[in-house]
Amino acid sequence: MGAQFIKNWNGNKNMATFSILTLGCRANQADSELLGEVLKRHGFKQVQTNESADLGIVNSCTVTAEADRKAGQMVRRLSKICRFVMVTGCGAAAKGGLITKNMLADNVIILPPGQREKIMDYLP
């Protein structure tokens, strides 16, 4: 699936791009590093969070209502500048499919926290 994602969006001319926005604890920071490493191994290039990308990742936190609000804002913002937005972290686990309904974006993908190594399987 992931290789097809790269081919579909870039015609094999350029690397697919991604950005990661991490909210929350050190565990989320470590998980974001892991996600980045996996994507780079599969030919993705990391760009800054404020740049448009093929895939924008929000590694969310749900410890407080403020963290939930911030994650929602970031998903909405990235869904406007990225082809796909992936939501992971405890916020994604706690909310499940609810976060995509709240975001009203067809390009939002939920990655369960325990599936980070399988991120490529979740790409269209």
Residue frames as qw, qx, qy, qz and C-alpha x, y, z in Angstrom:
[[0.000, 0.883, 0.470, 0.000, 0.00, 0.00, 0.00],
 [0.309, -0.809, 0.053, 0.497, 2.64, 2.53, 1.01],
 [0.401, -0.169, 0.563, 0.702, 4.68, 2.09, -2.19],
 [0.195, 0.600, 0.670, 0.391, 1.51, 2.68, -4.20],
 [0.168, -0.905, -0.281, 0.270, 0.91, 5.86, -2.17],
 [0.346, -0.583, 0.318, 0.663, 4.32, 7.19, -3.17],
 [0.316, 0.121, 0.709, 0.619, 3.83, 6.24, -6.83],
 [0.097, 0.746, 0.645, 0.137, 0.31, 7.69, -7.03],
 [0.144, -0.932, -0.190, 0.272, 1.20, 11.08, -5.62],
 [0.216, -0.774, 0.367, 0.468, 4.61, 11.61, -7.13],
 [0.796, 0.582, -0.093, -0.136, 4.74, 9.51, -10.30],
 [0.903, -0.162, 0.076, 0.390, 8.06, 8.16, -8.99],
 [0.439, 0.716, -0.048, 0.541, 9.69, 11.52, -9.88],
 [0.065, -0.617, 0.412, -0.667, 10.01, 12.89, -6.37],
 [0.244, -0.081, -0.877, 0.406, 9.98, 11.49, -2.88],
 [0.401, -0.704, -0.505, -0.297, 6.67, 11.55, -1.05],
 [0.121, 0.422, -0.407, 0.801, 6.80, 14.06, 1.79],
 [0.561, -0.587, -0.584, -0.008, 5.61, 13.96, 5.37],
 [0.005, -0.534, 0.372, -0.759, 5.55, 16.14, 8.45],
 [0.557, -0.388, -0.715, 0.170, 4.95, 15.23, 12.08],
 [0.226, -0.605, 0.178, -0.742, 3.41, 17.41, 14.77],
 [0.540, -0.157, -0.777, 0.283, 3.88, 15.95, 18.25],
 [0.405, -0.617, 0.072, -0.671, 1.67, 16.94, 21.17],
 [0.870, -0.442, -0.097, -0.196, 2.14, 15.64, 24.68],
 [0.710, -0.628, 0.315, 0.051, 4.67, 13.58, 26.55],
 [0.119, -0.629, 0.719, 0.268, 8.12, 12.12, 25.93],
 [0.577, 0.117, 0.808, 0.040, 6.53, 8.84, 24.88],
 [0.551, 0.763, 0.308, -0.138, 4.81, 10.68, 22.02],
 [0.107, 0.864, -0.417, -0.260, 8.11, 12.31, 21.07],
 [0.357, -0.344, 0.850, 0.176, 9.79, 8.89, 20.90],
 [0.598, 0.412, 0.685, -0.055, 6.86, 7.49, 18.91],
 [0.415, 0.873, 0.022, -0.254, 7.10, 10.38, 16.44],
 [0.070, -0.690, 0.669, 0.268, 10.79, 9.65, 15.92],
 [0.492, -0.008, 0.868, 0.073, 9.92, 6.00, 15.23],
 [0.565, 0.675, 0.442, -0.172, 7.22, 6.99, 12.73],
 [0.235, 0.885, -0.277, -0.291, 9.67, 9.28, 10.96],
 [0.260, -0.476, 0.812, 0.217, 12.30, 6.54, 10.75],
 [0.572, 0.267, 0.776, -0.005, 9.81, 4.05, 9.29],
 [0.491, 0.815, 0.230, -0.203, 8.61, 6.54, 6.67],
 [0.066, 0.820, -0.490, -0.288, 12.17, 7.50, 5.68],
 [0.432, -0.228, 0.857, 0.164, 13.06, 3.82, 5.23],
 [0.522, 0.486, 0.700, 0.036, 10.17, 3.65, 2.75],
 [0.421, 0.318, 0.413, 0.742, 11.35, 6.60, 0.69],
 [0.094, -0.917, -0.370, -0.118, 9.53, 9.52, 2.31],
 [0.401, 0.301, -0.193, 0.844, 11.21, 12.87, 2.89],
 [0.291, -0.679, -0.544, 0.397, 10.44, 14.85, 6.05],
 [0.166, 0.552, 0.150, 0.803, 9.45, 18.52, 5.69],
 [0.011, -0.048, 0.466, -0.884, 8.56, 21.22, 8.19],
 [0.111, 0.463, 0.830, -0.291, 5.10, 21.06, 9.76],
 [0.234, 0.675, 0.200, -0.670, 4.04, 24.37, 8.23],
 [0.142, 0.359, -0.653, -0.652, 4.82, 23.14, 4.67],
 [0.852, 0.170, -0.036, -0.494, 2.39, 21.26, 2.50],
 [0.174, -0.366, 0.914, 0.038, 3.10, 17.53, 2.45],
 [0.516, -0.039, -0.745, -0.421, 1.68, 14.34, 1.05],
 [0.663, -0.433, -0.610, 0.034, 1.15, 13.12, 4.62],
 [0.108, -0.584, 0.358, -0.721, 0.78, 15.23, 7.75],
 [0.615, -0.259, -0.729, 0.152, 0.87, 13.33, 11.04],
 [0.345, -0.638, 0.220, -0.652, -0.61, 14.57, 14.31],
 [0.536, -0.069, -0.784, 0.304, 0.67, 12.53, 17.24],
 [0.367, -0.629, -0.144, -0.670, -2.04, 13.51, 19.68],
 [0.191, 0.014, -0.765, 0.615, -2.51, 13.64, 23.42],
 [0.421, -0.553, -0.501, -0.515, -5.76, 13.47, 25.34],
 [0.410, -0.171, -0.647, 0.620, -4.61, 14.20, 28.88],
 [0.039, 0.444, 0.374, -0.813, -6.48, 17.51, 29.01],
 [0.430, 0.750, 0.485, -0.128, -9.33, 19.19, 27.18],
 [0.072, 0.871, -0.260, -0.410, -6.78, 21.75, 25.97],
 [0.290, -0.341, 0.812, 0.375, -4.67, 18.99, 24.41],
 [0.449, 0.444, 0.773, 0.055, -7.78, 17.64, 22.65],
 [0.274, 0.894, 0.200, -0.292, -8.61, 21.12, 21.36],
 [0.080, -0.741, 0.506, 0.433, -5.08, 21.68, 20.11],
 [0.400, -0.051, 0.868, 0.291, -5.02, 18.30, 18.33],
 [0.424, 0.664, 0.612, -0.068, -8.32, 19.13, 16.62],
 [0.148, 0.910, -0.090, -0.377, -6.95, 22.49, 15.46],
 [0.205, -0.544, 0.703, 0.409, -3.84, 20.85, 14.05],
 [0.461, 0.234, 0.839, 0.170, -5.82, 18.16, 12.21],
 [0.368, 0.828, 0.389, -0.166, -8.03, 20.82, 10.63],
 [0.022, 0.864, -0.316, -0.391, -5.03, 22.96, 9.65],
 [0.296, -0.358, 0.810, 0.358, -3.05, 20.08, 8.18],
 [0.523, 0.413, 0.745, 0.024, -6.07, 18.74, 6.29],
 [0.351, 0.892, 0.127, -0.256, -5.99, 21.99, 4.30],
 [0.141, 0.833, -0.491, -0.214, -2.32, 21.79, 3.31],
 [0.231, -0.335, 0.909, 0.092, -1.64, 18.03, 3.23],
 [0.507, 0.050, -0.672, -0.538, -3.08, 15.40, 0.92],
 [0.731, -0.373, -0.563, -0.093, -3.69, 13.09, 3.88],
 [0.225, -0.620, 0.472, -0.585, -3.61, 13.63, 7.63],
 [0.698, -0.125, -0.700, 0.081, -2.86, 10.76, 9.96],
 [0.434, -0.658, 0.262, -0.556, -3.89, 10.98, 13.62],
 [0.751, -0.033, -0.629, 0.195, -2.16, 8.74, 16.14],
 [0.084, 0.302, -0.556, 0.770, -1.29, 8.79, 19.83],
 [0.008, -0.272, -0.852, 0.447, -3.51, 8.47, 22.87],
 [0.354, 0.357, 0.124, -0.855, -5.92, 11.05, 21.46],
 [0.514, 0.213, -0.614, -0.560, -6.56, 8.84, 18.44],
 [0.287, -0.054, -0.949, 0.119, -6.92, 5.76, 20.64],
 [0.098, 0.300, 0.656, -0.685, -9.37, 7.44, 22.98],
 [0.414, 0.436, 0.054, -0.797, -11.47, 9.03, 20.27],
 [0.548, 0.196, 0.792, 0.184, -11.27, 6.39, 17.54],
 [0.282, 0.442, 0.611, 0.593, -13.33, 7.30, 14.48],
 [0.104, -0.861, -0.442, 0.227, -14.98, 10.16, 16.36],
 [0.289, -0.601, 0.162, 0.728, -12.11, 12.54, 15.63],
 [0.215, 0.076, 0.646, 0.728, -12.58, 12.20, 11.87],
 [0.019, -0.713, -0.676, -0.186, -16.30, 12.98, 12.18],
 [0.252, -0.836, -0.217, 0.437, -15.47, 16.06, 14.20],
 [0.314, -0.432, 0.377, 0.757, -12.87, 17.16, 11.67],
 [0.613, 0.660, 0.290, -0.323, -15.23, 16.68, 8.69],
 [0.183, 0.706, -0.575, -0.370, -12.31, 15.73, 6.46],
 [0.964, 0.210, -0.016, -0.161, -12.26, 12.76, 4.11],
 [0.621, 0.579, -0.460, 0.260, -8.48, 12.80, 4.06],
 [0.347, -0.623, 0.558, -0.424, -8.03, 11.92, 7.76],
 [0.778, 0.077, -0.624, -0.008, -6.62, 8.49, 8.64],
 [0.634, -0.659, 0.287, -0.286, -6.54, 7.01, 12.17],
 [0.610, 0.354, -0.681, 0.199, -3.40, 5.05, 13.08],
 [0.790, -0.587, -0.139, -0.110, -3.91, 3.09, 16.33],
 [0.216, -0.846, 0.480, -0.082, -0.92, 3.60, 18.65],
 [0.740, -0.291, 0.604, 0.050, 0.00, -0.09, 18.66],
 [0.791, 0.471, 0.362, 0.147, 0.29, -0.10, 14.87],
 [0.004, -0.907, 0.231, 0.353, 3.07, 2.45, 14.39],
 [0.383, -0.369, 0.744, 0.405, 5.48, -0.06, 12.82],
 [0.403, 0.368, 0.800, 0.250, 2.73, -0.88, 10.29],
 [0.138, 0.630, 0.110, -0.757, 2.13, 2.73, 9.24],
 [0.092, 0.265, -0.658, -0.699, 2.58, 1.84, 5.56],
 [0.005, 0.306, 0.945, 0.119, -0.39, -0.53, 5.75],
 [0.061, 0.678, 0.564, -0.468, -2.67, 2.37, 6.72],
 [0.043, 0.469, -0.264, -0.842, -1.82, 4.57, 3.74],
 [0.719, 0.504, 0.278, -0.390, -4.25, 4.58, 0.81]]
